[in-house]
Amino acid sequence: MPNSFGKLFSVTTWGESHGPAVGAVVDGCPPRLPLDAAEIQAELDRRRPGQSDIVTPRKEEDKVEILSGLFEGRTTGAPISLLVRNTDQRPGAYDEMREKFRPSHADFAYQAKYGFRDHRGGGRSSARETIGRVAAGAIAKKILALGGAAQNGSAVEVRAFVTQVHTIAVPEGALEKLPKLAEVEANAVRCPHAATAEKMIERIKKVRADGDSVGGVIECRLHGVPPGLGEPVFDRLEADLAKAMLSLPATKGFEIGSGFAGTRLRGSEHNDLLVPRGGQVRTTTNRSGGTLGGISNGEEIVFRVAFKPTATILQPQKTVDVHGKATELIGRGRHDPCVLPRAVPIVEAMAALVLVDHWLRHAAQNRVFKF
Protein backbone atom coordinates (compact mmCIF):
# COMPACT_ATOMS: atom_id res chain seq x y z
CA MET A 1 0.00 0.00 0.00
CA PRO A 2 1.29 3.50 -0.84
CA ASN A 3 1.20 4.77 2.74
CA SER A 4 2.98 1.78 4.29
CA PHE A 5 6.63 0.73 4.30
CA GLY A 6 8.28 -2.55 5.32
CA LYS A 7 7.24 -6.20 5.26
CA LEU A 8 7.72 -7.73 8.72
CA PHE A 9 8.47 -4.48 10.55
CA SER A 10 6.11 -2.02 8.91
CA VAL A 11 5.05 1.58 9.39
CA THR A 12 1.96 3.28 8.03
CA THR A 13 1.91 7.07 8.25
CA TRP A 14 -1.18 9.27 8.16
CA GLY A 15 -2.20 12.93 8.40
CA GLU A 16 -1.69 16.19 6.54
CA SER A 17 0.31 19.36 7.12
CA HIS A 18 -2.62 21.49 8.28
CA GLY A 19 -4.97 18.82 9.55
CA PRO A 20 -5.57 18.21 13.26
CA ALA A 21 -2.74 15.70 13.66
CA VAL A 22 -0.18 13.43 11.99
CA GLY A 23 1.16 10.09 13.10
CA ALA A 24 2.01 6.49 12.38
CA VAL A 25 1.10 2.90 13.17
CA VAL A 26 4.04 0.54 13.66
CA ASP A 27 3.28 -3.15 13.20
CA GLY A 28 5.57 -6.14 13.73
CA CYS A 29 7.54 -4.70 16.64
CA PRO A 30 8.92 -7.51 18.82
CA PRO A 31 7.32 -7.74 22.28
CA ARG A 32 9.06 -6.85 25.56
CA LEU A 33 11.14 -4.03 24.08
CA PRO A 34 11.71 -1.40 26.81
CA LEU A 35 10.32 1.86 25.43
CA ASP A 36 8.97 5.17 26.64
CA ALA A 37 7.68 8.31 24.96
CA ALA A 38 10.78 10.31 25.93
CA GLU A 39 12.96 8.20 23.62
CA ILE A 40 10.67 8.88 20.68
CA GLN A 41 10.38 12.55 21.66
CA ALA A 42 14.16 12.98 21.59
CA GLU A 43 14.21 12.04 17.90
CA LEU A 44 11.19 14.20 17.08
CA ASP A 45 12.87 17.17 18.75
CA ARG A 46 15.76 16.84 16.31
CA ARG A 47 13.28 17.07 13.43
CA ARG A 48 10.82 19.68 14.71
CA PRO A 49 10.53 23.15 13.17
CA GLY A 50 11.64 26.33 14.89
CA GLN A 51 14.76 24.81 16.46
CA SER A 52 17.25 27.33 15.02
CA ASP A 53 17.48 30.48 12.90
CA ILE A 54 18.23 28.52 9.71
CA VAL A 55 15.01 26.47 9.62
CA THR A 56 11.30 27.24 9.30
CA PRO A 57 9.96 29.40 12.15
CA ARG A 58 6.75 27.32 12.45
CA LYS A 59 6.34 26.63 16.18
CA GLU A 60 5.30 23.08 16.95
CA GLU A 61 6.06 21.06 20.08
CA ASP A 62 5.60 17.84 18.10
CA LYS A 63 4.73 16.09 21.35
CA VAL A 64 4.17 12.39 20.76
CA GLU A 65 1.30 10.41 22.26
CA ILE A 66 1.52 6.60 22.34
CA LEU A 67 -2.02 5.28 22.00
CA SER A 68 -1.44 1.52 21.87
CA GLY A 69 1.08 -1.29 21.88
CA LEU A 70 2.83 -0.34 25.12
CA PHE A 71 2.16 -1.67 28.64
CA GLU A 72 4.18 -1.05 31.79
CA GLY A 73 7.09 0.37 29.79
CA ARG A 74 7.40 -2.49 27.28
CA THR A 75 6.01 -3.21 23.85
CA THR A 76 3.30 -5.86 23.76
CA GLY A 77 3.69 -7.07 20.17
CA ALA A 78 0.48 -5.31 19.19
CA PRO A 79 0.45 -2.40 16.71
CA ILE A 80 1.95 0.77 18.19
CA SER A 81 -0.14 3.83 17.37
CA LEU A 82 1.64 7.18 17.56
CA LEU A 83 0.00 10.60 17.35
CA VAL A 84 1.39 14.15 17.13
CA ARG A 85 -1.08 17.03 17.11
CA ASN A 86 -0.66 20.03 14.81
CA THR A 87 -0.98 23.22 16.84
CA ASP A 88 0.47 26.07 14.73
CA GLN A 89 -1.42 25.76 11.45
CA ARG A 90 -1.87 28.88 9.32
CA PRO A 91 -3.91 27.63 6.36
CA GLY A 92 -4.74 31.19 5.30
CA ALA A 93 -1.17 31.59 4.05
CA TYR A 94 -2.02 29.10 1.32
CA ASP A 95 -5.28 30.56 0.00
CA GLU A 96 -3.66 31.66 -3.27
CA MET A 97 -2.37 28.10 -3.80
CA ARG A 98 -5.94 26.81 -4.03
CA GLU A 99 -5.98 28.21 -7.55
CA LYS A 100 -2.28 28.33 -8.45
CA PHE A 101 0.25 25.49 -8.67
CA ARG A 102 3.55 26.10 -6.89
CA PRO A 103 6.59 25.49 -9.14
CA SER A 104 8.50 22.27 -8.31
CA HIS A 105 5.92 21.28 -5.67
CA ALA A 106 3.58 18.28 -5.91
CA ASP A 107 0.52 20.51 -6.43
CA PHE A 108 0.00 19.89 -10.14
CA ALA A 109 0.92 16.19 -9.94
CA TYR A 110 -1.60 15.59 -7.13
CA GLN A 111 -4.28 17.46 -9.06
CA ALA A 112 -3.53 15.43 -12.19
CA LYS A 113 -3.69 12.14 -10.27
CA TYR A 114 -6.66 12.69 -7.94
CA GLY A 115 -8.54 15.60 -9.51
CA PHE A 116 -8.66 17.09 -6.02
CA ARG A 117 -6.06 18.14 -3.46
CA ASP A 118 -5.48 19.70 -0.05
CA HIS A 119 -3.72 22.94 -0.94
CA ARG A 120 -2.89 23.87 2.67
CA GLY A 121 0.86 23.46 2.93
CA GLY A 122 0.81 20.66 0.40
CA GLY A 123 -1.43 18.42 2.49
CA ARG A 124 -0.18 14.86 2.32
CA SER A 125 2.87 15.83 0.21
CA SER A 126 4.17 18.08 2.99
CA ALA A 127 7.36 17.08 4.79
CA ARG A 128 5.27 17.16 7.98
CA GLU A 129 4.27 13.60 7.01
CA THR A 130 7.79 12.53 8.00
CA ILE A 131 6.94 12.97 11.70
CA GLY A 132 5.47 9.46 11.61
CA ARG A 133 8.62 8.10 10.02
CA VAL A 134 10.88 9.64 12.66
CA ALA A 135 8.68 8.36 15.49
CA ALA A 136 8.70 4.86 14.02
CA GLY A 137 12.43 5.12 13.35
CA ALA A 138 13.05 5.87 17.02
CA ILE A 139 11.56 2.47 17.87
CA ALA A 140 13.67 0.81 15.18
CA LYS A 141 16.80 2.49 16.57
CA LYS A 142 16.04 1.11 20.03
CA ILE A 143 15.72 -2.40 18.57
CA LEU A 144 19.05 -2.01 16.77
CA ALA A 145 20.76 -0.74 19.91
CA LEU A 146 19.53 -3.48 22.25
CA GLY A 147 18.97 -6.32 19.78
CA GLY A 148 22.21 -5.63 17.97
CA ALA A 149 24.18 -5.76 21.20
CA ALA A 150 22.49 -9.01 22.24
CA GLN A 151 22.91 -10.81 18.92
CA ASN A 152 25.94 -9.16 17.39
CA GLY A 153 28.01 -8.20 20.44
CA SER A 154 27.69 -4.47 19.82
CA ALA A 155 24.91 -1.98 19.16
CA VAL A 156 24.18 -0.99 15.58
CA GLU A 157 24.72 2.74 15.17
CA VAL A 158 22.83 4.79 12.61
CA ARG A 159 24.51 8.14 12.00
CA ALA A 160 23.60 10.73 9.36
CA PHE A 161 25.11 14.18 8.88
CA VAL A 162 25.32 16.98 6.34
CA THR A 163 28.38 16.91 4.07
CA GLN A 164 27.39 19.55 1.51
CA VAL A 165 25.20 22.64 1.33
CA HIS A 166 24.99 24.24 -2.10
CA THR A 167 28.63 24.51 -3.27
CA ILE A 168 30.16 24.19 0.21
CA ALA A 169 31.34 20.65 1.01
CA VAL A 170 33.34 18.92 3.73
CA PRO A 171 36.93 18.39 2.49
CA GLU A 172 37.51 14.90 1.13
CA GLY A 173 38.91 12.55 3.77
CA ALA A 174 38.07 14.90 6.65
CA LEU A 175 35.52 12.53 8.19
CA GLU A 176 37.18 9.12 8.05
CA LYS A 177 35.96 8.06 11.50
CA LEU A 178 32.30 7.65 12.38
CA PRO A 179 31.23 11.04 13.83
CA LYS A 180 29.75 10.96 17.31
CA LEU A 181 26.18 12.14 17.78
CA ALA A 182 27.41 15.04 19.87
CA GLU A 183 29.63 16.17 17.00
CA VAL A 184 26.69 16.11 14.58
CA GLU A 185 24.44 17.99 17.00
CA ALA A 186 27.11 20.57 17.87
CA ASN A 187 25.81 23.09 15.30
CA ALA A 188 22.52 24.03 13.68
CA VAL A 189 23.35 22.61 10.25
CA ARG A 190 24.34 19.16 11.66
CA CYS A 191 27.69 19.00 9.93
CA PRO A 192 30.37 17.40 12.18
CA HIS A 193 33.18 19.35 10.48
CA ALA A 194 33.08 22.62 12.43
CA ALA A 195 34.90 24.88 9.96
CA THR A 196 32.70 23.78 7.07
CA ALA A 197 29.56 24.05 9.20
CA GLU A 198 30.21 27.75 9.81
CA LYS A 199 30.40 28.41 6.08
CA MET A 200 27.24 26.37 5.45
CA ILE A 201 25.29 28.35 8.04
CA GLU A 202 26.44 31.64 6.53
CA ARG A 203 25.35 30.47 3.06
CA ILE A 204 21.90 29.41 4.29
CA LYS A 205 21.37 32.76 6.03
CA LYS A 206 22.44 34.59 2.88
CA VAL A 207 20.03 32.75 0.57
CA ARG A 208 17.20 33.18 3.10
CA ALA A 209 17.83 36.94 3.08
CA ASP A 210 17.59 36.79 -0.73
CA GLY A 211 14.26 34.98 -0.52
CA ASP A 212 15.87 31.91 -2.04
CA SER A 213 16.87 28.38 -1.02
CA VAL A 214 19.63 25.77 -1.40
CA GLY A 215 20.00 22.00 -1.34
CA GLY A 216 22.86 19.64 -0.55
CA VAL A 217 23.96 16.15 0.48
CA ILE A 218 23.49 14.03 3.59
CA GLU A 219 25.77 11.07 4.26
CA CYS A 220 24.60 8.18 6.41
CA ARG A 221 26.72 5.42 7.95
CA LEU A 222 25.37 2.22 9.47
CA HIS A 223 28.00 0.89 11.86
CA GLY A 224 27.99 -2.61 13.33
CA VAL A 225 25.60 -4.21 10.83
CA PRO A 226 26.28 -7.98 10.72
CA PRO A 227 26.84 -9.78 7.42
CA GLY A 228 23.86 -11.51 5.84
CA LEU A 229 21.09 -8.88 5.85
CA GLY A 230 19.34 -8.27 2.55
CA GLU A 231 18.00 -10.31 -0.35
CA PRO A 232 19.84 -11.26 -3.54
CA VAL A 233 17.49 -9.94 -6.24
CA PHE A 234 14.61 -7.47 -6.00
CA ASP A 235 14.88 -6.73 -2.28
CA ARG A 236 18.59 -6.02 -2.17
CA LEU A 237 19.53 -4.14 0.98
CA GLU A 238 20.85 -1.17 -0.99
CA ALA A 239 17.73 -1.18 -3.19
CA ASP A 240 15.46 -0.92 -0.16
CA LEU A 241 17.69 1.79 1.31
CA ALA A 242 17.45 3.68 -1.98
CA LYS A 243 13.66 3.35 -2.04
CA ALA A 244 13.47 4.50 1.58
CA MET A 245 15.57 7.58 0.89
CA LEU A 246 13.97 8.52 -2.42
CA SER A 247 10.54 8.29 -0.78
CA LEU A 248 11.49 11.35 1.29
CA PRO A 249 10.37 14.81 0.15
CA ALA A 250 12.93 16.82 -1.85
CA THR A 251 15.30 13.89 -2.52
CA LYS A 252 16.82 13.70 -5.99
CA GLY A 253 19.66 11.20 -5.77
CA PHE A 254 21.10 8.19 -3.93
CA GLU A 255 24.49 6.53 -4.07
CA ILE A 256 26.19 3.88 -1.98
CA GLY A 257 29.91 3.26 -1.45
CA SER A 258 31.96 4.72 -4.29
CA GLY A 259 28.73 5.63 -6.08
CA PHE A 260 29.10 7.48 -9.35
CA ALA A 261 32.77 8.22 -8.64
CA GLY A 262 33.43 4.48 -8.91
CA THR A 263 32.68 4.64 -12.62
CA ARG A 264 36.00 6.42 -13.11
CA LEU A 265 38.03 3.55 -11.63
CA ARG A 266 39.28 0.29 -13.11
CA GLY A 267 38.30 -3.01 -11.52
CA SER A 268 41.83 -3.42 -10.17
CA GLU A 269 41.42 -0.06 -8.42
CA HIS A 270 37.84 -0.54 -7.24
CA ASN A 271 37.79 -4.11 -5.89
CA ASP A 272 37.66 -4.51 -2.10
CA LEU A 273 40.19 -7.22 -1.31
CA LEU A 274 39.17 -9.85 1.25
CA VAL A 275 41.38 -10.55 4.27
CA PRO A 276 41.04 -12.53 7.52
CA ARG A 277 40.89 -10.21 10.54
CA GLY A 278 40.03 -11.10 14.12
CA GLY A 279 38.46 -14.38 13.08
CA GLN A 280 36.23 -12.67 10.52
CA VAL A 281 36.29 -12.09 6.78
CA ARG A 282 36.85 -8.37 6.21
CA THR A 283 37.88 -6.09 3.35
CA THR A 284 40.91 -3.84 2.98
CA THR A 285 38.79 -1.02 1.52
CA ASN A 286 35.06 -0.29 1.46
CA ARG A 287 34.25 1.00 -2.03
CA SER A 288 31.24 -1.34 -2.15
CA GLY A 289 29.74 0.58 0.74
CA GLY A 290 29.03 -2.39 2.99
CA THR A 291 26.96 -4.60 0.66
CA LEU A 292 27.78 -7.31 -1.89
CA GLY A 293 25.14 -8.87 -4.10
CA GLY A 294 22.45 -6.99 -2.21
CA ILE A 295 23.52 -8.43 1.15
CA SER A 296 25.46 -6.78 3.98
CA ASN A 297 29.07 -7.95 4.23
CA GLY A 298 29.88 -6.76 7.76
CA GLU A 299 31.61 -3.55 6.73
CA GLU A 300 30.18 -0.12 7.50
CA ILE A 301 27.27 0.68 5.18
CA VAL A 302 27.88 4.13 3.69
CA PHE A 303 25.45 5.97 1.43
CA ARG A 304 24.64 9.53 0.43
CA VAL A 305 21.35 11.27 -0.37
CA ALA A 306 20.95 14.38 -2.53
CA PHE A 307 18.31 16.97 -1.61
CA LYS A 308 17.12 19.66 -3.98
CA PRO A 309 16.70 23.31 -2.93
CA THR A 310 13.45 23.98 -1.08
CA ALA A 311 10.78 24.56 -3.75
CA THR A 312 9.06 27.45 -1.98
CA ILE A 313 11.00 30.69 -2.39
CA LEU A 314 9.95 34.24 -1.63
CA GLN A 315 10.40 35.46 -5.19
CA PRO A 316 7.88 35.88 -8.02
CA GLN A 317 7.79 32.85 -10.34
CA LYS A 318 5.83 32.01 -13.46
CA THR A 319 3.25 29.26 -13.07
CA VAL A 320 -0.17 28.03 -14.20
CA ASP A 321 -3.50 28.06 -12.39
CA VAL A 322 -6.07 25.26 -12.11
CA HIS A 323 -7.75 26.54 -15.28
CA GLY A 324 -4.55 26.19 -17.30
CA LYS A 325 -3.88 29.91 -17.59
CA ALA A 326 -0.43 31.44 -17.17
CA THR A 327 0.00 33.46 -13.98
CA GLU A 328 2.55 34.43 -11.34
CA LEU A 329 3.04 33.30 -7.75
CA ILE A 330 5.19 34.43 -4.81
CA GLY A 331 5.81 31.85 -2.11
CA ARG A 332 4.15 32.41 1.26
CA GLY A 333 4.01 30.54 4.52
CA ARG A 334 6.89 29.37 6.69
CA HIS A 335 9.53 27.26 5.00
CA ASP A 336 13.08 26.01 5.41
CA PRO A 337 15.64 27.84 3.26
CA CYS A 338 17.51 24.49 3.32
CA VAL A 339 15.85 21.21 4.30
CA LEU A 340 19.05 19.35 5.19
CA PRO A 341 19.44 20.16 8.92
CA ARG A 342 16.00 18.76 9.74
CA ALA A 343 16.32 15.92 7.21
CA VAL A 344 19.22 14.29 9.10
CA PRO A 345 17.01 12.48 11.68
CA ILE A 346 14.58 11.53 8.90
CA VAL A 347 17.34 9.82 6.91
CA GLU A 348 18.43 7.98 10.06
CA ALA A 349 14.86 6.89 10.77
CA MET A 350 14.31 5.41 7.32
CA ALA A 351 17.67 3.60 7.43
CA ALA A 352 16.80 2.10 10.82
CA LEU A 353 13.41 0.93 9.53
CA VAL A 354 15.07 -0.84 6.59
CA LEU A 355 17.64 -2.56 8.82
CA VAL A 356 15.12 -3.85 11.36
CA ASP A 357 12.80 -5.12 8.65
CA HIS A 358 15.63 -7.00 6.92
CA TRP A 359 16.98 -8.35 10.21
CA LEU A 360 13.57 -9.83 11.04
CA ARG A 361 13.26 -11.28 7.54
CA HIS A 362 16.73 -12.79 7.79
CA ALA A 363 15.90 -14.40 11.13
CA ALA A 364 12.56 -15.74 9.84
CA GLN A 365 14.20 -17.48 6.88
CA ASN A 366 17.49 -18.60 8.37
CA ARG A 367 17.11 -19.02 12.13
CA VAL A 368 13.68 -20.49 12.82
CA PHE A 369 14.08 -23.99 11.40
CA LYS A 370 17.08 -26.23 11.95
CA PHE A 371 17.60 -29.04 9.43
N, C-alpha and C positions, 0 to 999 in steps of 0.2 A: 504494500500500500504506500502511496506517495508521502504520507506523513509519518511513516514508521521506518526505523533503521535497525538492522541487526536481525539475526536468526534465533539464536538461543538466548542471548542477552539483548533485549530489544528496548527501544525507546520510541514512544509516540509523542510528538509535541502538538500543542494546540494553542489557540489564541491569536489575537491580532494586536497591532501596535497601539491602537486607541480604543480597544475594547476594555471590558472591566478587569480582565486578568489574562495571564499567559501561564503555561505550565507544561508538565510532561507526565506520562505514565511509564514507569520502568517495569518491565516484566522479565522474569527469568533470573532475578537476583538470588543467589544462594541464601538459604536461611542461616540465622545465627550470626550474621555479620554485625559487629558493634557499629552503631551509627547514631549520630544525633544531628539536629538541624544546624548546629553551629559549624559543623564541618562542611556542609553544603553551602551555608551562608558565606563562609570564607572565600569560596571560589566565586560566588555570585558578586561579592564585593569587588573582586578584581575586574569584573566585567561591567559593573554598573556605570551609568552615565554620571556626569558631574564630579568625577573624582579628581580632576586636575584642570588646569587652564588650557590644555591642548585637546580636550575632548568636548563632546556636546554638553551644554549646560543644563539639559533636562534633569530635573531633580527627582530621582526615584530611590527609595530605600531598597527596593527589590528584596523584601523580606520573604523568605520561603516558609510555606506552611506544608507540613507532611500530613496528608489526609488518611493514608492507609499504608499497610505493609510493614509497620514498625510497632513493636510491643516490648515494653520494658528495656528500651535501648538497643534492641537487636531486630534485624530483619526477620520476617516470618516466612518468607518464600512466596508470599502473595504479592500481587502488583503493588508497586509503590507509587502513590499519586502525589504529585508535587504541584503547588500553586503559588504564584506570585501575583499580587494585585497591582494593577496600574493605577497610579495616584496623581500623576502630573500630566494628564492628557490635555492637549490644546488643539482639538480638531479644527477649530476655526482658522488656524494657520494654513489649512489645506483646502479651503473652499474653492480657490481658483483651480486646483488640481482635479476637481470634479469634472471640469470641462476640458482641461488641457493635459496632455501627456508630458511628463517630465523626461527630458532627454537622458538616455542611458539608464533609466529606471525600468522596472517591470510593468509600468502602467499600461502601455500599449499591448504588450504580450498577454497580460492577464485579460484585458478587454477582448482581444482577439480570440482567446481560448474559451472564456466563460460567458462573454457578452454582458458582463456585469462585474463590478469590482468595488472594493472598499478603498476609497481614495485617501482616507485619513492616515497619513504617514506610510502609505504603501500597504496597510492592512497586513495580510499574511506574508507578503514579501519583505516586510520590514525586518531588520536585523534584531528587533526585539524578540522575535521568535526563538533566537538562539539562547534565551534564558533557560528554556527547558533542556537544551543540550548541555549547558554548563552544569545545571543541577544534576542531571543524570550522570554526567562525566565525573562529578565529585564522588558519586557512589562507586563508579568504575575504578577511580583512582584508589579508593580505600581498599577495594578488592585486590588490586595489583600490589599495594603496599603490604597488606597482611598475607594474602594468598601467595604472592611471589616469594616472600620471605620464608613461608612454611614449606613451599614445594621446591623452590629454586635456591634457597640458602640466602637470598638477599632480595630486598624490595625492588620492584620495577619502578624506575623513575621516569616520569614523563615531563620533559622540559622544553618549552618553546620560548623564543625570544626574537626580537626584531633585529635583523641584520642590515636592512636597507630601507631608507626613506627617500623617495624621489631619486636624486643622483648621489646621495650620501650613503656610503656603505662601510661596514666594518672592514678594516684591512685584512687581506687574505692571510690566513694562518694565525690571526690574533686570538681566536677562540678555540684552541685545540682541545682543551679540557672541558668537560661538561660544566657549564656555569651553575653556580648554586642559585637556589630560588631567591635568596637575599640579594644576590648580584643583579638578577633580572628585575626585582622589585625596587631597586635602589633609585630609580629615576622614572619620571612620568611616561617616557616613551618605551620602557621595558627593553632597553638594549643594554646588555651587560658590559659593553665596552664604553667606559665613562666618557672618554674624549669624543668619541663618535656620537654618543647620546646627546651631548651638549649641542653639537651642530645640527642634529636631527630636530631637536626641540626648537631651535632658532628658525629652521626652515619651515616647520609647521606653523609657528606663530606668524611668520612672514606671509605665507600663502593665505592664512586665515584673514589677516589684515587686508589682503587683496581681494577678499571674497572668493577665493579659489580653494583648491584641494590638491592633495598628493596621495600617491600609493606607495607600495614598497614590497618588501619580502620578509616573511617570517620563517625562521628555521626551527625545526622540532627534532629533538633527539630522544629516543626511547632506549634507556639504559637498563641492562639486566634482563632483557627478554631472552628466554631460553630458546634453543634451537627446536624446530619442529612445528611452529605455529604457522598456519596458512594452508592453502590448498593449491594443488599443482596446475589447475587450468583456469576456470573462469573466476574463482574466488581466491586468486592469489592475494597474499597479504598486502603487497604494495598496490594492487588494484583496488582493494577495499579501502585502503588508506587514501588513495587518490579520489575515489568516489566520495568518501567522507569529507575531504577537504574541499573538493569542487562543489559540494552541496552547500557550502557556506556562502552567504551574500558577499558580493564584490570580488570573489576569487576568479583568477584568470589563468592560472598555471600551476603545475605540480611537477616536481622532479625529485628523484630519490638517488642517493649516492652521488656519483659523478654527474648524473643528469645529462643535460645537453652538452656540457663541456667534455664528456667522455667520448663524444663523436669525433673529437679532434686527436684522439690517441690511437695508437696501434694496439693490437691484442697483447703484444709482449709488454706494453707499457701499462695496460689497463687491468690485466688479470691480477686477482688477489691470490697470492700463493699460500697454500695450506701448510701449516706447521703444527707439531705437537707442542702444547704448552700447558703445564700444570695438570696433566692428565686429560686434557681436552683438545679437540681439533679446533685450531684458531687460524686466522689469516694474518699475513704480514702487513697488509693494507686493507682499506675498507671502501674501495671505489664502488662496490656493489651496493653499499648502503645498508647492509645488514640482512639482505634477503638473497636467496638463490633459488631459482625455479619457482618463485612465488611463496617460498617457505623461509622462515627466519633461520639464520645460521649461527646465532649466538653472539654475533658482533652487534655493536650499537647500531640501531636503525636511525638513519639520518635522512630527513627529507626537507624540502623547502616549498613554500606556498606563496604565489604571487597575488597581490591584491591591487586592484585598480584604484585610481583616485576616486574619492567619494563623488557620487553622481550629482548630488545637490550642491550647487554653488550659487553664491549671491551675486550673480552677474546675469544680464539679459541674454537669453538664448532663443534661437529660432526653434519652433516646434509646430505641432499640428493639434487641433482640438478634436473632440469626439465626433464632429461632423465632417472631418477630413479637410478642414480649412487651415491654411497657414496662419500662424499667430506667433506671439512672443511670450516668454515666461521668465520671471525672475524667481529663483529659489527662495522659499520662506520656511519657517520652522527652525528647529534646533538640530544641528547636525555636526558630525565630527569632521574637521578639516582633513583628518587622516584616520582611517579606521584601525590601523595596525595596533596601537597600544591596547585597545580593548579586545582586539581579536586574538591576542596571545592566549588567554585562558580558554577561548572557544576552540582554538586549534588543539590545545592539550586535551580538552574534553572529548573531542571527536576521536583523537588518537587512542585515548583510554578505552572508549567504547568499542573500537575495532579490536583492540588487544584482548579485552575480556571476552568478547564474543568468540573470537578464534580460539582462545584458551579453553573455553567450555566445549567448543566443537571438537577440538583436538582430544580432550579428555573423553568425550562421549564415544569417539570412534576408536581410540587407541588404548584406553585404560579401564574400560568397564568389563570387557570380557577377556578371559585368559584362556588361550587354547594351547 
